Amino acid sequence: MEEHKEELATIKALDADAAYTLALKTHLVMSIQTFHYFACWCDKIHVGLKLLLTKVCGIVIPWNYPLMMLSWKTADCLASGNTVAIKPAQ
């Protein structure tokens, strides 16, 4: 996401009818920070000697703020080693 943030901001601006600068400086930055935060927890999510696993997480992404909602819901699931099934809004 960091490598292609200008391209992603353009796509987000066209898709969600948002301002390019808002998409670039707010939505993408917050999404990248969310993935960085949960990536730091990957090796720390343990319960005693057992690793806490759920297996599959089902996520429904709403039409408003889809990139940030995707990041908030997906990053923690992936960090704890789960598979994620995503259903985007139509």
N, C-alpha and C positions, 0 to 999 in steps of 0.2 A: 504494500500500500504506500509506503514511503517513497519507493522508487518511482511510482506512477501516479503520484497524487495530483498533478496538474491534469492528467488525462481523466482520472476518476472525478475530479471536480467538474470538468467539462460535461462528462456524462451525467453526473448528478444534477447539474444546473439545467440541462436539457430535459432530463427525465422527470424531475420533480418540480420544474419551473421555479427553481430557487436562484438567487443571485450567485454568480461564480465566486465572488470573494467570500460570501457566507459559507458556501460549500467547502471552499479550500481552507479557510482560516478557522472555521468552527467545526463543522461536521467531520471532515477528514482528520483534523488534528485530534479531536476527542476520540475518534474511532481508533486511530493509531496508538494513542496513549492507553486506551483500554486493553488492546492486545499486548502492549508492552507490560502493563501491570500484571495481567494474568499469566503471561509467559514467565514472569519471575516466580510465580507460585507453583509451577509445574513440578518441581522436585520437593515441595514442602507440603503437599496435600496428602497427608497420611493420618490414619486413625490407629494409634498404637503401632503395631507391626503390620497391620493390614492396610492395603491401599484402598481408598474409598472409590468405588466404581458404580456407575449407574448403567452403563452399556450404551443405550440409545436415548438421545434427547430429541423430542419433537418440538419444533419452534415455529410459531406463526408470526410473520413479520407484517406489521400494519403499514398502511400507505403513508402515514405521516412520519417523517424522520426515519426512513427505512435503513439507511446506512448505520446510523447510531444505534438503532434498536437491534440490528443484526449483530453489531459488535458487542453490545451489552449482554445479549443473550447467548452468543456463540463462543466468545472468548473463554469464559469460565468452564463451559462444557468441554471444549477442546483441551484446555489446560489440565483437566482432571482425567483425560484419556478416554473420553466418550466419543461416540459417533453422533453426528448431528444430521437430522433430517429437517430441511427448511421448506416451509410453504409460504411463498411471498404473496402479497396482496395482488389482486387482479388489477 
